[in-house]
Structures are given as structure tokens and as C-alpha cells.
């Protein structure tokens, strides 16, 4: 009994923050859509540290993983629990630039109560990696006694825990120049109770980190590095098996580009083997626009359980792609790429960036209409070209003294934060909303459903996703990947720069918004669902075809190839390559 009284408690709260909507309320849901891999990685690392007795044999470490997109964060209660326990740390994981203001609003009362706080993630790492001077956002954190963590936590987070327990947290932990290997590294993991707060019980893991490309708007190459690091097939099997034991069968593999993971084939082969054993998992992955040229990649991805794939098309104008150093994207690859994924019944999400130097409201709308006609993709996701802290565009803009909006909460890819050479900020912002309205019309959603029924991905899933993206953009006015099921708003969790609303105003408005938005979404879903059922019942559904489903590009007539000189040059080059391919067998036959 005397021995038991000597034990100490240390409470570790790991928090993945959300950010504020335009009305100043935290974006939060009853069930959120995407899991946080940063939170899962940090929880796994912390759990290993706890089990190894990193803080000593007499310390009981208790870990709480909280994702604010589906859980309310109460700094007063956290501070009270840590005080009662006699020690602890609040670590904010994977903090993006748009989440930094919210983190600071939660951290201030924690620091006022004497609670140690550490912030890591892309904003901290990106700023320290790319800026010659510490920005005001990080200076404010340091002035409050908040520790900053730059880099990746594998093999390093134990130092932070030990320093926090000893009361000797350093102001900055910078490991950007010493990124860890991933082979045999701690597996990302979250408790089942946490995963159950995500739609579809989806979890996440990274099979690799880093990217070899040079896109000027990308932060990954400057935070995770251009030298890729990988987990092994054994690592992936262990992750999948442990999650399956936890009731999780659906995963988002967060690699920025899984196609450039050198272990992709061994990983897919192992996942195929697990499926043969009855461990059937489903996966969402991200790839580049040339992945279809890798022999067997798409075929094995589908066999391994990949059901959805995100592809960064970004634009169909080669001039815009070159301006953003996205030289690896070739518009002549797009159709073949999309048709190949379609053949394997995978849903394609494609990213499209608005705000390149040549963009105008008219040109963007025209390009979207071309995509609708000529490319067989399912979901098109728009974002504003944003100079995110940590990318080359941001570093150059800061060095040049460009007028950038100081409100980091707007750095969420749906708000305009800088000037454009051919549009006002207001025109650019309206164009972002116009893009969603242009693509997600009833007519085009019906077209996408017809294409799915004609030998593409699951029709019901496609229909549901189309309505989801339409509702997120048109009803909630939220970036679709931040959406979820049933919006939660807490009256007192409002941005401090805005007043707390009277309960007699807040609650009626909140309830009305819920009823109105869900009513409109239900009507749209019923309408699209009815149409889907009619298509499925149509005996001729599988024979449907249109310009986008044609097997070969028409380089001389398709409008995508007539947009500019660079587009025509890309078409001419592709045509020469295709003619050469067809001529080679003919020459061989003639020689025989």
C-alpha cells in the first residue's frame, strides 16, 4: 500500500485542432469525414513511450487523444485534470496554418493555468523551414511559454515528454534536418472509441513520407523532405492486422503520392495476400497523373482493396502547370489515367486549383465545362491557389513584401488571401464558389451516374459522394474535405474576436440551419437517388457512352487541346508518340 502511494500520474492530452468557420464557430461534427494521421502517429509513439516506462517506473502515463473535428475541447477541464494529477502536457498535433489561431485560443487559458503546451505540425515546421525570420504567430506562442516542435516525432517525442515531466521544456525542438526513417517505426494507431467518431470507422496510416517533385505551392517537400522514406510490407501488415483487431477495415493511406513509394508493389502484394486470408480492407490513396504508366500499379491497387483515389490534376492548361512547377503533369495523360482507374471500378477524386496567373472567371468556367465533357472523372474538388507557410510561393511572397491576409484562419484553400493579376480578391472568391456550382449541377451529376452505371465504380457510392460535395460547398459553404455528418456548434466556442451570441438568438438559428440544410440535402439526395435507381434499372445502362468515355483522345478536335499554344503543342507531341507506337509494329511486320 505504501508503494502504491508513491506512484505519480502524468496526463498527456494529444489534440488535433479544427478551425473557425466564417461565423467564428469551430468546424465540428457529430461524425467527421477524415481521420488525422498526425494524431494517430503521435498516439502510437506516446503509447510506446508509456509502455517502455519513459518517465520512470513510478509514473503512470495516461494518454487522451482528441480530434476537435468531432470532439469538444475544454481547456478549463483539461487544466483541472492535469492539476489534480500533479503533472501533464497538452500537445497539439499536425497543426496546419488555418488551425493555428484556434490552437492559440485554446492554449492561452492552458498557459494561464500553468499547463505545459507544445505545438507541432505543418505551420510550425513550414515557417521554420522556409522563413528567414520567425513570424509573429510563432513569436506569440514563444512569448506565452509554448514549446514548438518542428519535424517528425518518431524517436524524438520521448525527449519532449521527459522535459515536460521535469519542467524543463525547451522553447523549440527542431528536427527538420534529421528526419527519421520509417522502416520498423511505430505504427499509427488510435483507440476504437476515437476511430468510431469518423464516418465509416475510417483510420489512417502513412506508407511513406516525402515527395521528389518541386510544386511551388506544396509544403510537403519542405517539411517532410524531397527524399522519400518508406515503411515495409511487414510494417503495413502489422498496421492493418492491429487495426482489424480493433474493428477497423477502412483506411486512408496519407502518402502524398503512393505511386512513388518504392515499396508499393510489395505492399499491394501483402494486402492482396491478407484479402485471400479473409482480412478484407478498403483503402483511399493519393497518386500522381503518371501512375498508370507504372506496370501493374493500378491493377494491383484495385486487387489490394483500393476503392477511391485522389489525383492532383490541378489544371488542364499546361502554362498554368508549368508556372506552378507542376511539370510532371501532362494533360495528354489525363484521359488514359482516368479510364484505367475507371476500368478497375475505382472512384476518382481530382483536385483543381483556381487562381493561377492566367485564370479569369470566364476561362475557369470554360475549363470546368471542358472537363465535364471530355474527362471521365467522378469528383472534382476545387481549391484556391494559396501561399501556405512552408511552400516556395509563400516564402517568395514574404520576401517580396506581398500583401498577404494576416488572418491565418483563412489559409484553408477556400479563402482568397492575396492579390491576383487578373481578378480582384472578391472576384476570385466568388469564382471559387462558382466553380462548385458549375460542376455540381443536376445535369452533370446525372451524367457522372450514367458513366458509373456503364461499367465504372459503384453507382450508389458515386451518387452519395456527388450529393455530399454539393451540400458541403453549396449549403455549408465549407471545403468538402472538412465536412462531416450533422454539424455541431457550441455557443461559447466562438472566436474571441466575435461576441458570444444571446442564447435566444443562437439556438433558434442553429436549429433552423440544421433543419434547413439537412432538408435541402435530403431533397437533393432523394432526387439524385431516384434518378440513380432509374438508371440502374435501365437494360441499356451499360451501353451508355459519351465523349469522355471514348477510348482514345482526339488531339485535333477535343477542346482541351485547343485552349492555348502550349495545349496544342502537348497534343501534337502526344499524337507523334502515338503514331510512332502504331508505326513500330507495322515496320516489324513489313520486315518479316
KOLZATOR-746845 format. One line per 3 residues: number of its first residue (from 1); their letters; for each residue y, z, x of C-alpha. Coordinates in steps of 0.5 Angstrom, whole numbers, m for minus. Example, Ala and Ser with C-alpha at 12.3 -4.5 7.8 and 13.67 -1.06 7.14 Angstrom:
% KOLZATOR-746845
1) as) m9 16 25 ~ m2 14 27
END
This chain:
% KOLZATOR-746845
1) xxx) 0 0 0 ~ 5 2 6 ~ 3 m5 9
4) xxx) 5 m9 2 ~ 12 m6 2 ~ 13 m8 9
7) xxx) 13 m16 7 ~ 19 m20 6 ~ 21 m25 1
10) xxx) 25 m32 2 ~ 26 m36 m3 ~ 27 m44 m2
13) xxx) 31 m48 m7 ~ 30 m55 m6 ~ 35 m59 m10
16) xxx) 35 m67 m12 ~ 42 m67 m15 ~ 45 m72 m20
19) xxx) 52 m74 m21 ~ 57 m75 m26 ~ 58 m80 m32
22) xxx) 65 m83 m34 ~ 66 m77 m38 ~ 65 m72 m33
25) xxx) 58 m70 m35 ~ 52 m69 m31 ~ 47 m75 m32
28) xxx) 41 m71 m34 ~ 35 m73 m39 ~ 29 m70 m42
31) xxx) 25 m74 m38 ~ 28 m78 m32 ~ 25 m85 m30
34) xxx) 25 m85 m23 ~ 22 m79 m18 ~ 25 m77 m12
37) xxx) 21 m79 m6 ~ 26 m74 m1 ~ 25 m68 m6
40) xxx) 17 m70 m5 ~ 17 m71 2 ~ 21 m64 3
43) xxx) 17 m60 m1 ~ 11 m62 2 ~ 14 m61 9
46) xxx) 16 m54 7 ~ 9 m52 4 ~ 6 m54 10
49) xxx) 11 m49 14 ~ 10 m44 9 ~ 2 m44 9
52) xxx) 3 m44 17 ~ 7 m38 17 ~ 13 m41 20
55) xxx) 17 m35 18 ~ 12 m30 21 ~ 6 m26 18
58) xxx) 10 m21 14 ~ 15 m26 10 ~ 13 m29 3
61) xxx) 16 m36 2 ~ 17 m38 m5 ~ 19 m46 m6
64) xxx) 22 m48 m12 ~ 23 m56 m13 ~ 28 m58 m18
67) xxx) 31 m65 m20 ~ 37 m65 m23 ~ 36 m71 m27
70) xxx) 31 m67 m31 ~ 33 m60 m30 ~ 39 m56 m31
73) xxx) 41 m53 m24 ~ 44 m46 m25 ~ 48 m44 m18
76) xxx) 49 m37 m21 ~ 42 m35 m23 ~ 40 m38 m16
79) xxx) 44 m34 m12 ~ 42 m28 m16 ~ 35 m29 m15
82) xxx) 36 m30 m7 ~ 40 m24 m7 ~ 34 m20 m11
85) xxx) 29 m23 m6 ~ 33 m21 0 ~ 34 m28 3
88) xxx) 33 m35 2 ~ 36 m42 3 ~ 38 m48 m2
91) xxx) 37 m55 1 ~ 40 m61 m2 ~ 35 m67 m1
94) xxx) 36 m74 m1 ~ 44 m73 m3 ~ 47 m80 m4
97) xxx) 54 m81 m4 ~ 55 m82 m11 ~ 52 m75 m12
100) xxx) 56 m71 m6 ~ 61 m69 m11 ~ 56 m66 m16
103) xxx) 53 m62 m10 ~ 59 m59 m7 ~ 61 m57 m14
106) xxx) 54 m53 m14 ~ 55 m51 m7 ~ 61 m48 m8
109) xxx) 59 m42 m12 ~ 53 m41 m8 ~ 57 m40 m2
112) xxx) 62 m36 m5 ~ 56 m31 m7 ~ 54 m32 1
115) xxx) 48 m36 0 ~ 46 m41 6 ~ 46 m48 4
118) xxx) 44 m54 7 ~ 45 m62 5 ~ 41 m68 8
121) xxx) 41 m75 5 ~ 44 m82 6 ~ 51 m79 5
124) xxx) 51 m74 11 ~ 46 m79 15 ~ 50 m85 14
127) xxx) 57 m82 15 ~ 55 m79 22 ~ 51 m85 24
130) xxx) 57 m90 23 ~ 64 m87 23 ~ 67 m85 29
133) xxx) 71 m79 25 ~ 68 m74 21 ~ 70 m76 14
136) xxx) 74 m71 9 ~ 68 m70 5 ~ 63 m67 11
139) xxx) 69 m63 13 ~ 70 m60 7 ~ 63 m58 7
142) xxx) 63 m55 14 ~ 69 m51 12 ~ 65 m48 7
145) xxx) 60 m46 12 ~ 55 m51 9 ~ 50 m54 14
148) xxx) 49 m61 15 ~ 42 m65 16 ~ 42 m72 19
151) xxx) 36 m76 20 ~ 29 m74 17 ~ 26 m67 16
154) xxx) 19 m68 19 ~ 18 m64 25 ~ 25 m61 24
157) xxx) 26 m57 18 ~ 22 m51 20 ~ 28 m50 25
160) xxx) 33 m50 19 ~ 28 m45 15 ~ 28 m41 21
163) xxx) 35 m41 23 ~ 37 m39 15 ~ 32 m33 15
166) xxx) 35 m31 22 ~ 42 m32 19 ~ 44 m37 25
169) xxx) 44 m44 21 ~ 48 m49 25 ~ 53 m53 23
172) xxx) 50 m60 24 ~ 43 m62 25 ~ 43 m69 28
175) xxx) 36 m72 29 ~ 39 m79 28 ~ 37 m82 35
178) xxx) 30 m78 34 ~ 27 m81 28 ~ 19 m78 27
181) xxx) 13 m82 27 ~ 10 m83 20 ~ 2 m83 22
184) xxx) m1 m77 20 ~ 6 m74 18 ~ 6 m69 12
187) xxx) 5 m72 5 ~ 10 m73 0 ~ 8 m68 m6
190) xxx) 11 m65 m12 ~ 7 m60 m17 ~ 5 m63 m23
193) xxx) 10 m59 m27 ~ 15 m63 m23 ~ 12 m69 m24
196) xxx) 11 m68 m31 ~ 18 m69 m32 ~ 18 m76 m30
199) xxx) 17 m81 m35 ~ 9 m84 m35 ~ 8 m78 m30
202) xxx) 10 m82 m24 ~ 10 m80 m17 ~ 12 m83 m10
205) xxx) 11 m84 m3 ~ 13 m88 3 ~ 8 m92 7
208) xxx) 13 m94 12 ~ 21 m93 13 ~ 26 m97 17
211) xxx) 28 m105 16 ~ 28 m110 21 ~ 34 m114 17
214) xxx) 41 m114 18 ~ 44 m114 11 ~ 51 m111 12
217) xxx) 51 m108 5 ~ 45 m104 7 ~ 45 m96 9
220) xxx) 37 m96 11 ~ 38 m100 17 ~ 43 m95 20
223) xxx) 40 m89 17 ~ 32 m90 18 ~ 33 m95 23
226) xxx) 31 m102 24 ~ 25 m100 28 ~ 20 m99 22
229) xxx) 15 m93 22 ~ 8 m93 18 ~ 3 m89 15
232) xxx) m4 m91 16 ~ m9 m93 11 ~ m12 m86 12
235) xxx) m5 m82 10 ~ m5 m87 4 ~ m12 m85 1
238) xxx) m10 m77 2 ~ m4 m78 m2 ~ m7 m82 m7
241) xxx) m13 m77 m8 ~ m9 m71 m8 ~ m4 m73 m13
244) xxx) m10 m76 m17 ~ m13 m69 m17 ~ m6 m67 m19
247) xxx) m7 m71 m25 ~ m2 m77 m22 ~ m4 m84 m23
250) xxx) 2 m88 m23 ~ 6 m89 m16 ~ 13 m92 m14
253) xxx) 12 m94 m6 ~ 19 m93 m4 ~ 19 m97 2
256) xxx) 25 m102 2 ~ 20 m107 4 ~ 13 m106 4
259) xxx) 11 m113 6 ~ 14 m112 13 ~ 9 m106 13
262) xxx) 4 m108 19 ~ m1 m104 15 ~ 0 m107 9
265) xxx) m7 m110 9 ~ m11 m104 11 ~ m7 m100 6
268) xxx) m9 m105 0 ~ m16 m106 2 ~ m16 m98 2
271) xxx) m13 m98 m5 ~ m18 m103 m7 ~ m24 m99 m5
274) xxx) m21 m93 m9 ~ m21 m97 m15 ~ m28 m99 m14
277) xxx) m30 m92 m14 ~ m26 m91 m20 ~ m19 m88 m18
280) xxx) m15 m93 m21 ~ m8 m92 m19 ~ m2 m96 m21
283) xxx) 4 m98 m17 ~ 11 m100 m17 ~ 13 m103 m10
286) xxx) 19 m107 m7 ~ 19 m113 m3 ~ 23 m119 0
289) xxx) 23 m126 m2 ~ 19 m129 3 ~ 13 m124 2
292) xxx) 9 m130 m2 ~ 8 m133 5 ~ 4 m128 8
295) xxx) m3 m130 7 ~ m7 m125 1 ~ m1 m121 1
298) xxx) 0 m122 m7 ~ m7 m123 m9 ~ m9 m116 m5
301) xxx) m3 m112 m8 ~ m5 m114 m15 ~ m12 m112 m14
304) xxx) m10 m106 m11 ~ m6 m104 m17 ~ 1 m106 m16
307) xxx) 4 m108 m23 ~ 11 m108 m22 ~ 15 m111 m16
310) xxx) 22 m110 m14 ~ 25 m116 m11 ~ 32 m117 m8
313) xxx) 34 m124 m10 ~ 42 m121 m9 ~ 45 m128 m11
316) xxx) 43 m136 m12 ~ 49 m138 m7 ~ 47 m139 0
319) xxx) 54 m138 2 ~ 54 m131 m1 ~ 48 m129 2
322) xxx) 50 m131 9 ~ 57 m127 8 ~ 52 m121 7
325) xxx) 48 m123 13 ~ 42 m124 8 ~ 40 m130 12
328) xxx) 32 m128 10 ~ 33 m130 3 ~ 32 m138 2
331) xxx) 34 m140 m5 ~ 28 m145 m5 ~ 23 m140 m4
334) xxx) 25 m136 m11 ~ 21 m140 m16 ~ 15 m140 m12
337) xxx) 15 m133 m10 ~ 16 m131 m18 ~ 11 m136 m20
340) xxx) 6 m133 m15 ~ 7 m126 m18 ~ 7 m128 m25
343) xxx) 0 m131 m24 ~ m2 m124 m22 ~ 1 m121 m28
346) xxx) 6 m117 m24 ~ 13 m116 m28 ~ 18 m118 m23
349) xxx) 25 m114 m23 ~ 30 m117 m19 ~ 37 m115 m16
352) xxx) 43 m119 m17 ~ 50 m117 m13 ~ 56 m118 m16
355) xxx) 63 m118 m12 ~ 61 m123 m6 ~ 68 m126 m4
358) xxx) 66 m133 m7 ~ 65 m130 m14 ~ 69 m131 m20
361) xxx) 68 m129 m27 ~ 66 m136 m29 ~ 62 m137 m23
364) xxx) 58 m131 m24 ~ 56 m132 m31 ~ 54 m139 m30
367) xxx) 50 m137 m25 ~ 46 m132 m29 ~ 45 m138 m34
370) xxx) 42 m142 m29 ~ 37 m136 m27 ~ 36 m135 m35
373) xxx) 34 m143 m35 ~ 31 m144 m28 ~ 27 m138 m25
376) xxx) 21 m134 m28 ~ 23 m127 m27 ~ 23 m122 m32
379) xxx) 28 m116 m31 ~ 35 m118 m28 ~ 39 m112 m25
382) xxx) 46 m112 m23 ~ 50 m108 m18 ~ 57 m108 m16
385) xxx) 58 m110 m8 ~ 59 m103 m6 ~ 61 m101 1
388) xxx) 57 m95 1 ~ 58 m90 7 ~ 53 m91 12
391) xxx) 53 m99 12 ~ 56 m104 16 ~ 61 m106 10
394) xxx) 64 m99 10 ~ 65 m98 17 ~ 69 m104 18
397) xxx) 73 m103 12 ~ 74 m96 14 ~ 76 m98 21
400) xxx) 81 m103 18 ~ 84 m98 13 ~ 82 m102 7
403) xxx) 84 m99 0 ~ 77 m95 m2 ~ 77 m91 m8
406) xxx) 77 m84 m5 ~ 72 m81 m11 ~ 65 m81 m8
409) xxx) 62 m80 m15 ~ 64 m88 m17 ~ 59 m90 m11
412) xxx) 53 m91 m16 ~ 53 m99 m15 ~ 56 m100 m22
415) xxx) 63 m98 m21 ~ 68 m102 m17 ~ 71 m98 m11
418) xxx) 75 m103 m7 ~ 79 m110 m8 ~ 76 m117 m9
421) xxx) 80 m123 m6 ~ 79 m127 m13 ~ 79 m122 m18
424) xxx) 83 m115 m20 ~ 79 m109 m20 ~ 79 m109 m27
427) xxx) 76 m116 m28 ~ 71 m114 m23 ~ 69 m108 m27
430) xxx) 69 m112 m34 ~ 65 m117 m30 ~ 59 m112 m29
433) xxx) 58 m111 m36 ~ 59 m118 m38 ~ 53 m120 m33
436) xxx) 48 m115 m37 ~ 51 m118 m44 ~ 50 m125 m41
439) xxx) 43 m124 m39 ~ 40 m119 m44 ~ 41 m123 m51
442) xxx) 36 m123 m56 ~ 35 m130 m55 ~ 34 m129 m47
445) xxx) 29 m123 m49 ~ 25 m127 m53 ~ 25 m133 m48
448) xxx) 22 m128 m43 ~ 17 m125 m48 ~ 15 m132 m49
451) xxx) 14 m133 m42 ~ 10 m127 m41 ~ 5 m129 m47
454) xxx) 4 m135 m44 ~ 0 m132 m38 ~ 5 m127 m35
457) xxx) 5 m120 m35 ~ 3 m115 m41 ~ 8 m117 m46
460) xxx) 9 m110 m49 ~ 11 m107 m43 ~ 16 m113 m42
463) xxx) 19 m112 m49 ~ 19 m105 m48 ~ 23 m106 m41
466) xxx) 28 m111 m44 ~ 30 m106 m49 ~ 30 m101 m44
469) xxx) 35 m104 m39 ~ 39 m107 m45 ~ 40 m100 m48
472) xxx) 42 m97 m41 ~ 47 m102 m40 ~ 50 m103 m47
475) xxx) 49 m96 m50 ~ 49 m91 m45 ~ 53 m95 m40
478) xxx) 49 m92 m34 ~ 46 m96 m29 ~ 39 m98 m31
481) xxx) 35 m94 m26 ~ 39 m88 m27 ~ 36 m88 m35
484) xxx) 31 m84 m38 ~ 29 m81 m45 ~ 33 m77 m49
487) xxx) 40 m76 m46 ~ 41 m68 m44 ~ 49 m66 m44
490) xxx) 51 m58 m42 ~ 58 m57 m45 ~ 59 m52 m39
493) xxx) 56 m57 m34 ~ 62 m61 m33 ~ 66 m64 m27
496) xxx) 71 m58 m25 ~ 77 m63 m26 ~ 76 m64 m33
499) xxx) 77 m59 m39 ~ 71 m55 m42 ~ 71 m58 m49
502) xxx) 71 m54 m55 ~ 64 m53 m58 ~ 66 m55 m65
505) xxx) 68 m62 m61 ~ 63 m62 m56 ~ 56 m61 m60
508) xxx) 58 m66 m66 ~ 60 m71 m62 ~ 54 m70 m57
511) xxx) 49 m70 m63 ~ 52 m76 m66 ~ 52 m80 m60
514) xxx) 44 m78 m59 ~ 43 m81 m67 ~ 47 m87 m66
517) xxx) 45 m89 m59 ~ 37 m88 m61 ~ 38 m91 m68
520) xxx) 41 m97 m65 ~ 36 m97 m59 ~ 30 m96 m65
523) xxx) 33 m102 m69 ~ 33 m107 m63 ~ 26 m105 m61
526) xxx) 24 m106 m68 ~ 27 m113 m68 ~ 24 m115 m61
529) xxx) 17 m112 m62 ~ 17 m115 m69 ~ 18 m122 m65
532) xxx) 13 m120 m60 ~ 8 m119 m65 ~ 9 m126 m68
535) xxx) 9 m129 m61 ~ 2 m125 m59 ~ m1 m128 m66
538) xxx) 1 m135 m65 ~ m5 m139 m63 ~ m1 m144 m59
541) xxx) 3 m138 m55 ~ m1 m139 m48 ~ 1 m146 m48
544) xxx) 9 m145 m48 ~ 13 m148 m42 ~ 20 m149 m40
547) xxx) 24 m151 m34 ~ 23 m144 m31 ~ 15 m145 m31
550) xxx) 15 m151 m28 ~ 10 m151 m22 ~ 15 m155 m17
553) xxx) 22 m155 m16 ~ 27 m161 m18 ~ 31 m161 m12
556) xxx) 35 m167 m14 ~ 37 m164 m21 ~ 36 m157 m22
559) xxx) 43 m154 m23 ~ 41 m148 m18 ~ 41 m153 m12
562) xxx) 48 m157 m14 ~ 52 m150 m14 ~ 55 m152 m7
565) xxx) 54 m156 m1 ~ 50 m150 2 ~ 46 m150 m4
568) xxx) 45 m158 m4 ~ 43 m157 4 ~ 38 m152 2
571) xxx) 35 m157 m3 ~ 35 m162 2 ~ 31 m158 7
574) xxx) 26 m156 2 ~ 25 m163 0 ~ 24 m165 7
577) xxx) 19 m160 9 ~ 15 m161 2 ~ 15 m169 3
580) xxx) 12 m167 11 ~ 7 m163 8 ~ 5 m168 3
583) xxx) 5 m173 8 ~ 1 m170 13 ~ m6 m170 9
586) xxx) m4 m178 8 ~ m4 m179 15 ~ m10 m176 16
589) xxx) m14 m180 11 ~ m11 m186 14 ~ m13 m184 21
592) x) m20 m183 18
END
